[in-house]
């Protein structure tokens, strides 16, 4: 079984505002479940963050510490950030999209991955937990941005 989980939410803010915050790796730990640290460990070929850049994250999931590196596969702000794991406990593909909506921004996070080691045994639990976390991520993202004014 592979994991393929999507969460969606309409946020009452323009896509440019939502994406500027959500696509900035420096905010990962502020709104993404389980992430304790995130660091830009390789810049894009033109410098800074963009296609080819790598972000190293330390997270806790199901009581385990997970260190992984995501490489930016596609970057088209304010609409798309697509990242694939290049190091970590399991293959992972994370896609963030932010599209205009009559009430603001239609935000979507999709996580796909194969299981490795422990995670192969926990696949059904893993999918449920990822779905729950992604929904909470989007609620937290909205709350953080709305309170910033």
ABEGO torsion letter per residue (X at the ends): XBBBBBBBBBBABBAAAAAAAAABAAAAAAABBGBABBBBABBBAAEEBEBGBBBBBBBBBGGBBBBBBBBBABBBOAABBBBBBABEABBBBBBBBBBBBAAEBBBBBBBBBBBBEAAAAAAAAAAAAAAAAAAAAAAAAAAAAAAAX
